[in-house]
Amino acid sequence: MIVVPLKEGENIEKALKKFKRKFEKTGVVKELRNRQAFEKPSVTKRKQTMRAIYVQHLQQTEE
């Protein structure tokens, strides 16, 4: 359970922002998405290598 301590007279908007930040840091949404769309380990490895190749290509063209 996420608890957001509020100071006296603090704006609700600020409290919501604090809550959203804490919620994002827990990684609940990311975990949920990962569980909904399962990828085989071989597919994730292939995506990582393709991304690395792309980034390397961008760095080479930049120089």
All heavy atoms as TSV, in Angstrom:
chain	resi	resn	atom	element	x	y	z
A	1	MET	N	N	0.846	-1.173	0.000
A	1	MET	CA	C	0.000	0.000	0.000
A	1	MET	C	C	0.894	1.239	0.000
A	1	MET	O	O	1.860	1.321	0.754
A	1	MET	CB	C	-0.885	-0.008	1.244
A	1	MET	CG	C	-1.880	1.109	1.245
A	1	MET	SD	S	-3.205	0.860	2.416
A	1	MET	CE	C	-2.544	1.643	3.842
A	2	ILE	N	N	0.563	2.187	-0.832
A	2	ILE	CA	C	1.354	3.409	-0.958
A	2	ILE	C	C	0.763	4.469	-0.039
A	2	ILE	O	O	-0.431	4.762	-0.090
A	2	ILE	CB	C	1.355	3.913	-2.414
A	2	ILE	CG1	C	1.960	2.863	-3.319
A	2	ILE	CG2	C	2.110	5.222	-2.517
A	2	ILE	CD1	C	1.904	3.208	-4.776
A	3	VAL	N	N	1.618	5.046	0.791
A	3	VAL	CA	C	1.198	6.095	1.715
A	3	VAL	C	C	1.905	7.376	1.332
A	3	VAL	O	O	3.126	7.398	1.162
A	3	VAL	CB	C	1.557	5.718	3.172
A	3	VAL	CG1	C	1.171	6.832	4.113
A	3	VAL	CG2	C	0.877	4.420	3.564
A	4	VAL	N	N	1.128	8.456	1.172
A	4	VAL	CA	C	1.682	9.752	0.818
A	4	VAL	C	C	1.421	10.697	1.980
A	4	VAL	O	O	0.282	11.113	2.195
A	4	VAL	CB	C	1.038	10.304	-0.474
A	4	VAL	CG1	C	1.632	11.648	-0.834
A	4	VAL	CG2	C	1.205	9.326	-1.609
A	5	PRO	N	N	2.458	11.044	2.736
A	5	PRO	CA	C	2.254	11.977	3.846
A	5	PRO	C	C	2.000	13.388	3.318
A	5	PRO	O	O	2.697	13.853	2.409
A	5	PRO	CB	C	3.562	11.910	4.627
A	5	PRO	CG	C	4.569	11.437	3.646
A	5	PRO	CD	C	3.833	10.586	2.658
A	6	LEU	N	N	0.993	14.038	3.857
A	6	LEU	CA	C	0.644	15.387	3.430
A	6	LEU	C	C	0.975	16.383	4.527
A	6	LEU	O	O	0.753	16.120	5.711
A	6	LEU	CB	C	-0.850	15.484	3.125
A	6	LEU	CG	C	-1.370	14.677	1.949
A	6	LEU	CD1	C	-2.870	14.847	1.838
A	6	LEU	CD2	C	-0.698	15.120	0.680
A	7	LYS	N	N	1.497	17.528	4.092
A	7	LYS	CA	C	1.734	18.612	5.032
A	7	LYS	C	C	0.432	19.387	5.174
A	7	LYS	O	O	-0.443	19.333	4.305
A	7	LYS	CB	C	2.842	19.516	4.527
A	7	LYS	CG	C	4.169	18.812	4.427
A	7	LYS	CD	C	5.213	19.709	3.836
A	7	LYS	CE	C	6.498	18.922	3.637
A	7	LYS	NZ	N	7.478	19.661	2.868
A	8	GLU	N	N	0.332	20.106	6.248
A	8	GLU	CA	C	-0.896	20.856	6.479
A	8	GLU	C	C	-1.043	21.955	5.431
A	8	GLU	O	O	-0.115	22.709	5.164
A	8	GLU	CB	C	-0.860	21.486	7.881
A	8	GLU	CG	C	-2.233	21.843	8.392
A	8	GLU	CD	C	-2.186	22.170	9.873
A	8	GLU	OE1	O	-1.557	21.406	10.612
A	8	GLU	OE2	O	-2.773	23.186	10.234
A	9	GLY	N	N	-2.205	21.992	4.798
A	9	GLY	CA	C	-2.476	23.008	3.791
A	9	GLY	C	C	-1.855	22.705	2.431
A	9	GLY	O	O	-1.815	23.570	1.564
A	10	GLU	N	N	-1.378	21.484	2.235
A	10	GLU	CA	C	-0.768	21.129	0.955
A	10	GLU	C	C	-1.841	20.917	-0.105
A	10	GLU	O	O	-2.920	20.398	0.161
A	10	GLU	CB	C	0.062	19.854	1.101
A	10	GLU	CG	C	0.922	19.567	-0.108
A	10	GLU	CD	C	1.861	18.396	0.122
A	10	GLU	OE1	O	1.685	17.677	1.114
A	10	GLU	OE2	O	2.762	18.212	-0.689
A	11	ASN	N	N	-1.526	21.322	-1.302
A	11	ASN	CA	C	-2.451	21.243	-2.425
A	11	ASN	C	C	-2.690	19.776	-2.815
A	11	ASN	O	O	-1.804	18.945	-2.757
A	11	ASN	CB	C	-1.854	22.008	-3.604
A	11	ASN	CG	C	-2.847	22.242	-4.697
A	11	ASN	OD1	O	-4.002	21.846	-4.593
A	11	ASN	ND2	N	-2.407	22.888	-5.755
A	12	ILE	N	N	-3.909	19.480	-3.243
A	12	ILE	CA	C	-4.251	18.116	-3.656
A	12	ILE	C	C	-3.490	17.733	-4.919
A	12	ILE	O	O	-3.101	16.579	-5.087
A	12	ILE	CB	C	-5.779	18.010	-3.899
A	12	ILE	CG1	C	-6.522	18.343	-2.648
A	12	ILE	CG2	C	-6.134	16.684	-4.506
A	12	ILE	CD1	C	-7.368	17.286	-2.071
A	13	GLU	N	N	-3.263	18.692	-5.795
A	13	GLU	CA	C	-2.531	18.416	-7.033
A	13	GLU	C	C	-1.119	17.911	-6.722
A	13	GLU	O	O	-0.639	16.973	-7.347
A	13	GLU	CB	C	-2.453	19.673	-7.906
A	13	GLU	CG	C	-3.802	20.240	-8.306
A	13	GLU	CD	C	-4.591	19.280	-9.167
A	13	GLU	OE1	O	-3.992	18.602	-10.017
A	13	GLU	OE2	O	-5.814	19.199	-8.977
A	14	LYS	N	N	-0.469	18.549	-5.750
A	14	LYS	CA	C	0.875	18.126	-5.360
A	14	LYS	C	C	0.850	16.718	-4.782
A	14	LYS	O	O	1.729	15.898	-5.047
A	14	LYS	CB	C	1.464	19.081	-4.318
A	14	LYS	CG	C	2.323	20.157	-4.880
A	14	LYS	CD	C	3.040	20.881	-3.767
A	14	LYS	CE	C	3.993	21.891	-4.322
A	14	LYS	NZ	N	4.712	22.622	-3.289
A	15	ALA	N	N	-0.159	16.437	-3.985
A	15	ALA	CA	C	-0.282	15.113	-3.380
A	15	ALA	C	C	-0.478	14.049	-4.463
A	15	ALA	O	O	0.094	12.962	-4.384
A	15	ALA	CB	C	-1.437	15.097	-2.394
A	16	LEU	N	N	-1.282	14.358	-5.474
A	16	LEU	CA	C	-1.489	13.423	-6.577
A	16	LEU	C	C	-0.193	13.167	-7.341
A	16	LEU	O	O	0.106	12.038	-7.727
A	16	LEU	CB	C	-2.556	13.948	-7.532
A	16	LEU	CG	C	-3.989	13.611	-7.150
A	16	LEU	CD1	C	-4.959	14.316	-8.077
A	16	LEU	CD2	C	-4.227	12.132	-7.192
A	17	LYS	N	N	0.579	14.232	-7.556
A	17	LYS	CA	C	1.856	14.075	-8.251
A	17	LYS	C	C	2.790	13.172	-7.458
A	17	LYS	O	O	3.460	12.309	-8.016
A	17	LYS	CB	C	2.526	15.434	-8.474
A	17	LYS	CG	C	1.986	16.182	-9.651
A	17	LYS	CD	C	2.791	17.423	-9.918
A	17	LYS	CE	C	2.246	18.173	-11.098
A	17	LYS	NZ	N	3.037	19.374	-11.418
A	18	LYS	N	N	2.830	13.369	-6.137
A	18	LYS	CA	C	3.661	12.523	-5.278
A	18	LYS	C	C	3.220	11.065	-5.378
A	18	LYS	O	O	4.033	10.157	-5.491
A	18	LYS	CB	C	3.564	12.966	-3.814
A	18	LYS	CG	C	4.382	14.171	-3.469
A	18	LYS	CD	C	4.259	14.436	-1.974
A	18	LYS	CE	C	4.977	15.681	-1.562
A	18	LYS	NZ	N	4.843	15.940	-0.114
A	19	PHE	N	N	1.914	10.865	-5.344
A	19	PHE	CA	C	1.380	9.510	-5.430
A	19	PHE	C	C	1.751	8.857	-6.750
A	19	PHE	O	O	2.196	7.705	-6.795
A	19	PHE	CB	C	-0.138	9.529	-5.259
A	19	PHE	CG	C	-0.777	8.186	-5.467
A	19	PHE	CD1	C	-0.713	7.225	-4.487
A	19	PHE	CD2	C	-1.418	7.889	-6.658
A	19	PHE	CE1	C	-1.278	5.975	-4.669
A	19	PHE	CE2	C	-1.996	6.651	-6.863
A	19	PHE	CZ	C	-1.925	5.700	-5.862
A	20	LYS	N	N	1.584	9.597	-7.841
A	20	LYS	CA	C	1.900	9.049	-9.160
A	20	LYS	C	C	3.370	8.681	-9.266
A	20	LYS	O	O	3.728	7.634	-9.819
A	20	LYS	CB	C	1.527	10.050	-10.255
A	20	LYS	CG	C	0.045	10.152	-10.488
A	20	LYS	CD	C	-0.273	11.157	-11.571
A	20	LYS	CE	C	-1.778	11.318	-11.752
A	20	LYS	NZ	N	-2.092	12.312	-12.778
A	21	ARG	N	N	4.271	9.543	-8.726
A	21	ARG	CA	C	5.696	9.259	-8.759
A	21	ARG	C	C	6.016	7.988	-7.980
A	21	ARG	O	O	6.768	7.129	-8.440
A	21	ARG	CB	C	6.491	10.431	-8.188
A	21	ARG	CG	C	7.018	11.332	-9.279
A	21	ARG	CD	C	7.954	12.374	-8.733
A	21	ARG	NE	N	7.215	13.633	-8.674
A	21	ARG	CZ	C	7.081	14.393	-7.606
A	21	ARG	NH1	N	7.649	14.081	-6.473
A	21	ARG	NH2	N	6.385	15.500	-7.653
A	22	LYS	N	N	5.439	7.872	-6.788
A	22	LYS	CA	C	5.686	6.687	-5.966
A	22	LYS	C	C	5.158	5.431	-6.657
A	22	LYS	O	O	5.780	4.380	-6.630
A	22	LYS	CB	C	5.034	6.828	-4.588
A	22	LYS	CG	C	5.840	7.632	-3.620
A	22	LYS	CD	C	5.268	7.505	-2.232
A	22	LYS	CE	C	6.157	8.188	-1.224
A	22	LYS	NZ	N	5.719	7.961	0.146
A	23	PHE	N	N	3.990	5.557	-7.278
A	23	PHE	CA	C	3.381	4.423	-7.971
A	23	PHE	C	C	4.257	3.970	-9.131
A	23	PHE	O	O	4.443	2.785	-9.360
A	23	PHE	CB	C	1.982	4.802	-8.446
A	23	PHE	CG	C	1.209	3.654	-9.020
A	23	PHE	CD1	C	0.715	2.661	-8.196
A	23	PHE	CD2	C	0.979	3.574	-10.372
A	23	PHE	CE1	C	-0.005	1.602	-8.719
A	23	PHE	CE2	C	0.264	2.512	-10.910
A	23	PHE	CZ	C	-0.224	1.527	-10.075
A	24	GLU	N	N	4.816	4.931	-9.886
A	24	GLU	CA	C	5.682	4.594	-11.014
A	24	GLU	C	C	6.946	3.910	-10.535
A	24	GLU	O	O	7.440	2.972	-11.158
A	24	GLU	CB	C	6.047	5.851	-11.801
A	24	GLU	CG	C	5.038	6.206	-12.852
A	24	GLU	CD	C	5.497	7.366	-13.722
A	24	GLU	OE1	O	6.714	7.514	-13.953
A	24	GLU	OE2	O	4.621	8.116	-14.160
A	25	LYS	N	N	7.498	4.367	-9.410
A	25	LYS	CA	C	8.735	3.787	-8.895
A	25	LYS	C	C	8.552	2.340	-8.458
A	25	LYS	O	O	9.501	1.564	-8.486
A	25	LYS	CB	C	9.269	4.612	-7.728
A	25	LYS	CG	C	9.932	5.889	-8.155
A	25	LYS	CD	C	10.520	6.629	-6.981
A	25	LYS	CE	C	11.150	7.921	-7.424
A	25	LYS	NZ	N	11.699	8.667	-6.283
A	26	THR	N	N	7.348	1.971	-8.052
A	26	THR	CA	C	7.128	0.594	-7.632
A	26	THR	C	C	7.184	-0.355	-8.819
A	26	THR	O	O	7.505	-1.528	-8.648
A	26	THR	CB	C	5.770	0.415	-6.932
A	26	THR	OG1	O	4.727	0.821	-7.816
A	26	THR	CG2	C	5.708	1.203	-5.641
A	27	GLY	N	N	6.874	0.127	-10.033
A	27	GLY	CA	C	6.971	-0.697	-11.230
A	27	GLY	C	C	5.802	-1.645	-11.419
A	27	GLY	O	O	5.915	-2.636	-12.127
A	28	VAL	N	N	4.665	-1.357	-10.810
A	28	VAL	CA	C	3.508	-2.234	-10.894
A	28	VAL	C	C	2.972	-2.286	-12.329
A	28	VAL	O	O	2.684	-3.364	-12.855
A	28	VAL	CB	C	2.396	-1.761	-9.927
A	28	VAL	CG1	C	1.132	-2.562	-10.111
A	28	VAL	CG2	C	2.878	-1.855	-8.494
A	29	VAL	N	N	2.862	-1.134	-12.956
A	29	VAL	CA	C	2.299	-1.081	-14.306
A	29	VAL	C	C	3.219	-1.796	-15.294
A	29	VAL	O	O	2.762	-2.558	-16.153
A	29	VAL	CB	C	2.067	0.384	-14.737
A	29	VAL	CG1	C	1.573	0.464	-16.168
A	29	VAL	CG2	C	1.071	1.040	-13.812
A	30	LYS	N	N	4.533	-1.584	-15.147
A	30	LYS	CA	C	5.485	-2.237	-16.045
A	30	LYS	C	C	5.414	-3.756	-15.900
A	30	LYS	O	O	5.409	-4.493	-16.888
A	30	LYS	CB	C	6.902	-1.754	-15.716
A	30	LYS	CG	C	7.930	-2.133	-16.746
A	30	LYS	CD	C	9.285	-1.617	-16.382
A	30	LYS	CE	C	9.424	-0.177	-16.815
A	30	LYS	NZ	N	10.800	0.318	-16.667
A	31	GLU	N	N	5.325	-4.216	-14.668
A	31	GLU	CA	C	5.221	-5.658	-14.404
A	31	GLU	C	C	3.930	-6.223	-15.004
A	31	GLU	O	O	3.920	-7.304	-15.595
A	31	GLU	CB	C	5.247	-5.904	-12.895
A	31	GLU	CG	C	5.132	-7.345	-12.504
A	31	GLU	CD	C	6.382	-8.136	-12.777
A	31	GLU	OE1	O	7.467	-7.532	-12.864
A	31	GLU	OE2	O	6.274	-9.370	-12.920
A	32	LEU	N	N	2.842	-5.487	-14.867
A	32	LEU	CA	C	1.559	-5.927	-15.410
A	32	LEU	C	C	1.628	-6.069	-16.921
A	32	LEU	O	O	1.177	-7.068	-17.487
A	32	LEU	CB	C	0.455	-4.939	-15.020
A	32	LEU	CG	C	-0.945	-5.270	-15.506
A	32	LEU	CD1	C	-1.475	-6.484	-14.757
A	32	LEU	CD2	C	-1.868	-4.092	-15.302
A	33	ARG	N	N	2.211	-5.089	-17.585
A	33	ARG	CA	C	2.331	-5.142	-19.039
A	33	ARG	C	C	3.208	-6.312	-19.477
A	33	ARG	O	O	2.926	-6.977	-20.478
A	33	ARG	CB	C	2.888	-3.830	-19.570
A	33	ARG	CG	C	1.870	-2.725	-19.512
A	33	ARG	CD	C	2.366	-1.469	-20.180
A	33	ARG	NE	N	1.386	-0.414	-20.046
A	33	ARG	CZ	C	1.675	0.856	-19.854
A	33	ARG	NH1	N	2.931	1.235	-19.775
A	33	ARG	NH2	N	0.730	1.761	-19.749
A	34	ASN	N	N	4.288	-6.530	-18.730
A	34	ASN	CA	C	5.163	-7.651	-19.074
A	34	ASN	C	C	4.444	-8.982	-18.925
A	34	ASN	O	O	4.660	-9.909	-19.707
A	34	ASN	CB	C	6.420	-7.648	-18.197
A	34	ASN	CG	C	7.389	-6.570	-18.609
A	34	ASN	OD1	O	7.342	-6.078	-19.726
A	34	ASN	ND2	N	8.261	-6.191	-17.704
A	35	ARG	N	N	3.609	-9.096	-17.937
A	35	ARG	CA	C	2.892	-10.351	-17.728
A	35	ARG	C	C	1.788	-10.559	-18.755
A	35	ARG	O	O	1.454	-11.687	-19.104
A	35	ARG	CB	C	2.294	-10.395	-16.322
A	35	ARG	CG	C	3.342	-10.587	-15.260
A	35	ARG	CD	C	2.727	-10.633	-13.902
A	35	ARG	NE	N	3.773	-10.714	-12.896
A	35	ARG	CZ	C	3.660	-11.398	-11.791
A	35	ARG	NH1	N	2.557	-12.051	-11.514
A	35	ARG	NH2	N	4.646	-11.427	-10.916
A	36	GLN	N	N	1.181	-9.470	-19.231
A	36	GLN	CA	C	0.106	-9.600	-20.204
A	36	GLN	C	C	0.633	-10.054	-21.555
A	36	GLN	O	O	0.010	-10.851	-22.238
A	36	GLN	CB	C	-0.627	-8.265	-20.376
A	36	GLN	CG	C	-1.570	-7.958	-19.241
A	36	GLN	CD	C	-2.270	-6.631	-19.427
A	36	GLN	OE1	O	-1.850	-5.811	-20.239
A	36	GLN	NE2	N	-3.313	-6.400	-18.671
A	37	ALA	N	N	1.778	-9.523	-21.951
A	37	ALA	CA	C	2.331	-9.859	-23.263
A	37	ALA	C	C	3.651	-10.584	-23.056
A	37	ALA	O	O	4.721	-9.981	-23.086
A	37	ALA	CB	C	2.536	-8.589	-24.075
A	38	PHE	N	N	3.593	-11.878	-22.842
A	38	PHE	CA	C	4.798	-12.665	-22.597
A	38	PHE	C	C	5.603	-12.809	-23.881
A	38	PHE	O	O	5.062	-13.063	-24.946
A	38	PHE	CB	C	4.431	-14.056	-22.071
A	38	PHE	CG	C	5.617	-14.940	-21.875
A	38	PHE	CD1	C	6.436	-14.767	-20.780
A	38	PHE	CD2	C	5.927	-15.928	-22.788
A	38	PHE	CE1	C	7.552	-15.577	-20.595
A	38	PHE	CE2	C	7.029	-16.740	-22.616
A	38	PHE	CZ	C	7.843	-16.566	-21.524
A	39	GLU	N	N	6.913	-12.615	-23.732
A	39	GLU	CA	C	7.819	-12.820	-24.854
A	39	GLU	C	C	8.804	-13.914	-24.494
A	39	GLU	O	O	9.273	-13.977	-23.354
A	39	GLU	CB	C	8.614	-11.543	-25.152
A	39	GLU	CG	C	7.860	-10.520	-25.936
A	39	GLU	CD	C	8.757	-9.338	-26.304
A	39	GLU	OE1	O	9.849	-9.204	-25.717
A	39	GLU	OE2	O	8.363	-8.570	-27.167
A	40	LYS	N	N	9.112	-14.724	-25.463
A	40	LYS	CA	C	10.103	-15.764	-25.219
A	40	LYS	C	C	11.465	-15.105	-25.003
A	40	LYS	O	O	11.740	-14.037	-25.565
A	40	LYS	CB	C	10.174	-16.719	-26.413
A	40	LYS	CG	C	8.897	-17.497	-26.613
A	40	LYS	CD	C	9.009	-18.636	-27.612
A	40	LYS	CE	C	9.861	-18.370	-28.807
A	40	LYS	NZ	N	9.810	-19.432	-29.808
A	41	PRO	N	N	12.309	-15.735	-24.195
A	41	PRO	CA	C	13.634	-15.164	-23.953
A	41	PRO	C	C	14.439	-14.956	-25.234
A	41	PRO	O	O	15.186	-13.979	-25.341
A	41	PRO	CB	C	14.314	-16.191	-23.046
A	41	PRO	CG	C	13.199	-16.884	-22.364
A	41	PRO	CD	C	12.065	-16.904	-23.345
A	42	SER	N	N	14.266	-15.836	-26.207
A	42	SER	CA	C	15.000	-15.680	-27.463
A	42	SER	C	C	14.554	-14.408	-28.199
A	42	SER	O	O	15.370	-13.727	-28.825
A	42	SER	CB	C	14.792	-16.896	-28.354
A	42	SER	OG	O	13.430	-17.067	-28.672
A	43	VAL	N	N	13.278	-14.081	-28.112
A	43	VAL	CA	C	12.767	-12.885	-28.782
A	43	VAL	C	C	13.298	-11.634	-28.105
A	43	VAL	O	O	13.709	-10.674	-28.771
A	43	VAL	CB	C	11.218	-12.889	-28.788
A	43	VAL	CG1	C	10.670	-11.600	-29.350
A	43	VAL	CG2	C	10.694	-14.072	-29.587
A	44	THR	N	N	13.320	-11.630	-26.781
A	44	THR	CA	C	13.841	-10.453	-26.069
A	44	THR	C	C	15.324	-10.265	-26.357
A	44	THR	O	O	15.783	-9.141	-26.546
A	44	THR	CB	C	13.618	-10.570	-24.550
A	44	THR	OG1	O	14.211	-11.773	-24.074
A	44	THR	CG2	C	12.159	-10.552	-24.200
A	45	LYS	N	N	16.074	-11.361	-26.425
A	45	LYS	CA	C	17.500	-11.275	-26.726
A	45	LYS	C	C	17.699	-10.718	-28.129
A	45	LYS	O	O	18.576	-9.875	-28.357
A	45	LYS	CB	C	18.136	-12.656	-26.605
A	45	LYS	CG	C	19.645	-12.628	-26.700
A	45	LYS	CD	C	20.206	-14.033	-26.689
A	45	LYS	CE	C	20.745	-14.379	-25.332
A	45	LYS	NZ	N	21.459	-15.665	-25.321
A	46	ARG	N	N	16.884	-11.170	-29.077
A	46	ARG	CA	C	16.984	-10.679	-30.445
A	46	ARG	C	C	16.680	-9.184	-30.505
A	46	ARG	O	O	17.372	-8.424	-31.192
A	46	ARG	CB	C	16.019	-11.449	-31.351
A	46	ARG	CG	C	16.272	-11.205	-32.814
A	46	ARG	CD	C	15.364	-11.997	-33.741
A	46	ARG	NE	N	15.239	-13.392	-33.379
A	46	ARG	CZ	C	14.069	-14.004	-33.155
A	46	ARG	NH1	N	12.947	-13.351	-33.267
A	46	ARG	NH2	N	14.040	-15.277	-32.831
A	47	LYS	N	N	15.656	-8.758	-29.771
A	47	LYS	CA	C	15.317	-7.324	-29.745
A	47	LYS	C	C	16.466	-6.504	-29.167
A	47	LYS	O	O	16.768	-5.411	-29.667
A	47	LYS	CB	C	14.052	-7.093	-28.917
A	47	LYS	CG	C	12.785	-7.374	-29.667
A	47	LYS	CD	C	11.580	-6.983	-28.839
A	47	LYS	CE	C	10.293	-7.245	-29.564
A	47	LYS	NZ	N	9.116	-6.845	-28.788
A	48	GLN	N	N	17.099	-7.007	-28.103
A	48	GLN	CA	C	18.209	-6.290	-27.484
A	48	GLN	C	C	19.382	-6.154	-28.452
A	48	GLN	O	O	19.992	-5.084	-28.556
A	48	GLN	CB	C	18.672	-7.002	-26.221
A	48	GLN	CG	C	17.735	-6.817	-25.050
A	48	GLN	CD	C	18.188	-7.606	-23.830
A	48	GLN	OE1	O	19.066	-8.470	-23.935
A	48	GLN	NE2	N	17.584	-7.325	-22.691
A	49	THR	N	N	19.687	-7.230	-29.175
A	49	THR	CA	C	20.799	-7.157	-30.121
A	49	THR	C	C	20.473	-6.209	-31.275
A	49	THR	O	O	21.340	-5.443	-31.702
A	49	THR	CB	C	21.160	-8.550	-30.677
A	49	THR	OG1	O	19.993	-9.146	-31.232
A	49	THR	CG2	C	21.732	-9.435	-29.610
A	50	MET	N	N	19.252	-6.243	-31.754
A	50	MET	CA	C	18.855	-5.340	-32.840
A	50	MET	C	C	18.940	-3.888	-32.386
A	50	MET	O	O	19.377	-3.008	-33.134
A	50	MET	CB	C	17.454	-5.667	-33.341
A	50	MET	CG	C	17.331	-7.019	-34.040
A	50	MET	SD	S	18.421	-7.204	-35.445
A	50	MET	CE	C	17.601	-6.146	-36.611
A	51	ARG	N	N	18.524	-3.631	-31.152
A	51	ARG	CA	C	18.597	-2.271	-30.604
A	51	ARG	C	C	20.048	-1.837	-30.470
A	51	ARG	O	O	20.402	-0.703	-30.802
A	51	ARG	CB	C	17.892	-2.216	-29.257
A	51	ARG	CG	C	17.885	-0.830	-28.625
A	51	ARG	CD	C	16.933	-0.789	-27.454
A	51	ARG	NE	N	16.961	0.270	-26.504
A	51	ARG	CZ	C	17.344	1.520	-26.633
A	51	ARG	NH1	N	17.816	1.929	-27.774
A	51	ARG	NH2	N	17.288	2.389	-25.664
A	52	ALA	N	N	20.914	-2.735	-30.013
A	52	ALA	CA	C	22.331	-2.419	-29.865
A	52	ALA	C	C	22.962	-2.118	-31.222
A	52	ALA	O	O	23.758	-1.171	-31.358
A	52	ALA	CB	C	23.052	-3.572	-29.188
A	53	ILE	N	N	22.599	-2.895	-32.239
A	53	ILE	CA	C	23.107	-2.656	-33.589
A	53	ILE	C	C	22.650	-1.297	-34.092
A	53	ILE	O	O	23.427	-0.523	-34.668
A	53	ILE	CB	C	22.658	-3.779	-34.549
A	53	ILE	CG1	C	23.364	-5.081	-34.195
A	53	ILE	CG2	C	22.904	-3.399	-36.001
A	53	ILE	CD1	C	22.814	-6.297	-34.903
A	54	TYR	N	N	21.398	-0.971	-33.852
A	54	TYR	CA	C	20.834	0.318	-34.282
A	54	TYR	C	C	21.560	1.482	-33.607
A	54	TYR	O	O	21.954	2.444	-34.260
A	54	TYR	CB	C	19.338	0.339	-33.965
A	54	TYR	CG	C	18.677	1.661	-34.238
A	54	TYR	CD1	C	18.439	2.082	-35.543
A	54	TYR	CD2	C	18.274	2.499	-33.198
A	54	TYR	CE1	C	17.827	3.291	-35.803
A	54	TYR	CE2	C	17.670	3.706	-33.443
A	54	TYR	CZ	C	17.448	4.102	-34.746
A	54	TYR	OH	O	16.838	5.307	-34.994
A	55	VAL	N	N	21.753	1.370	-32.302
A	55	VAL	CA	C	22.415	2.445	-31.563
A	55	VAL	C	C	23.857	2.597	-32.036
A	55	VAL	O	O	24.349	3.715	-32.217
A	55	VAL	CB	C	22.354	2.156	-30.039
A	55	VAL	CG1	C	23.257	3.106	-29.271
A	55	VAL	CG2	C	20.932	2.281	-29.554
A	56	GLN	N	N	24.524	1.480	-32.265
A	56	GLN	CA	C	25.900	1.525	-32.739
A	56	GLN	C	C	25.962	2.176	-34.112
A	56	GLN	O	O	26.848	2.987	-34.387
A	56	GLN	CB	C	26.469	0.113	-32.799
A	56	GLN	CG	C	27.950	0.065	-33.032
A	56	GLN	CD	C	28.482	-1.350	-32.974
A	56	GLN	OE1	O	27.737	-2.295	-33.231
A	56	GLN	NE2	N	29.737	-1.501	-32.637
A	57	HIS	N	N	25.023	1.861	-34.961
A	57	HIS	CA	C	24.965	2.458	-36.299
A	57	HIS	C	C	24.751	3.973	-36.190
A	57	HIS	O	O	25.377	4.750	-36.908
A	57	HIS	CB	C	23.842	1.808	-37.109
A	57	HIS	CG	C	23.703	2.359	-38.489
A	57	HIS	ND1	N	24.640	2.129	-39.472
A	57	HIS	CD2	C	22.751	3.134	-39.053
A	57	HIS	CE1	C	24.269	2.745	-40.577
A	57	HIS	NE2	N	23.109	3.366	-40.348
A	58	LEU	N	N	23.868	4.394	-35.287
A	58	LEU	CA	C	23.632	5.832	-35.102
A	58	LEU	C	C	24.907	6.540	-34.636
A	58	LEU	O	O	25.209	7.638	-35.094
A	58	LEU	CB	C	22.516	6.056	-34.086
A	58	LEU	CG	C	21.082	5.851	-34.558
A	58	LEU	CD1	C	20.120	6.093	-33.406
A	58	LEU	CD2	C	20.756	6.789	-35.699
A	59	GLN	N	N	25.627	5.913	-33.719
A	59	GLN	CA	C	26.856	6.524	-33.202
A	59	GLN	C	C	27.918	6.623	-34.296
A	59	GLN	O	O	28.668	7.601	-34.353
A	59	GLN	CB	C	27.377	5.726	-32.008
A	59	GLN	CG	C	26.526	5.884	-30.778
A	59	GLN	CD	C	26.976	4.991	-29.630
A	59	GLN	OE1	O	27.809	4.117	-29.820
A	59	GLN	NE2	N	26.402	5.210	-28.468
A	60	GLN	N	N	27.987	5.626	-35.162
A	60	GLN	CA	C	28.985	5.646	-36.224
A	60	GLN	C	C	28.662	6.728	-37.248
A	60	GLN	O	O	29.548	7.404	-37.752
A	60	GLN	CB	C	29.064	4.287	-36.918
A	60	GLN	CG	C	29.764	3.244	-36.081
A	60	GLN	CD	C	29.770	1.874	-36.756
A	60	GLN	OE1	O	29.104	1.677	-37.764
A	60	GLN	NE2	N	30.501	0.951	-36.159
A	61	THR	N	N	27.384	6.901	-37.577
A	61	THR	CA	C	27.013	7.932	-38.547
A	61	THR	C	C	27.171	9.326	-37.963
A	61	THR	O	O	27.385	10.274	-38.701
A	61	THR	CB	C	25.550	7.722	-39.034
A	61	THR	OG1	O	24.685	7.740	-37.914
A	61	THR	CG2	C	25.421	6.436	-39.792
A	62	GLU	N	N	27.080	9.425	-36.644
A	62	GLU	CA	C	27.212	10.724	-35.988
A	62	GLU	C	C	28.654	11.218	-36.058
A	62	GLU	O	O	28.906	12.396	-36.163
A	62	GLU	CB	C	26.768	10.608	-34.523
A	62	GLU	CG	C	26.585	11.918	-33.823
A	62	GLU	CD	C	26.058	11.720	-32.434
A	62	GLU	OE1	O	26.877	11.535	-31.516
A	62	GLU	OE2	O	24.843	11.736	-32.271
A	63	GLU	N	N	29.599	10.303	-36.007
A	63	GLU	CA	C	31.017	10.680	-36.030
A	63	GLU	C	C	31.481	11.010	-37.382
A	63	GLU	O	O	31.406	11.556	-38.226
A	63	GLU	CB	C	31.878	9.529	-35.516
A	63	GLU	CG	C	31.631	9.231	-34.082
A	63	GLU	CD	C	32.370	7.970	-33.620
A	63	GLU	OE1	O	32.936	7.260	-34.470
A	63	GLU	OE2	O	32.356	7.698	-32.431
